């Protein structure tokens, strides 16, 4: 619960950075899945 709250606070403080990180992680997962 504490981690979820910290993440929520971070997203509210840095929304675009959080979006960028999420997009980067999604892209990385997509590349890894497409390599098979």
Buried (B, 14 or more C-beta within 10 A) or exposed (E): EEEEEEEEEEBEEEEEEBEEEEEEEEEEEEEEEEEE
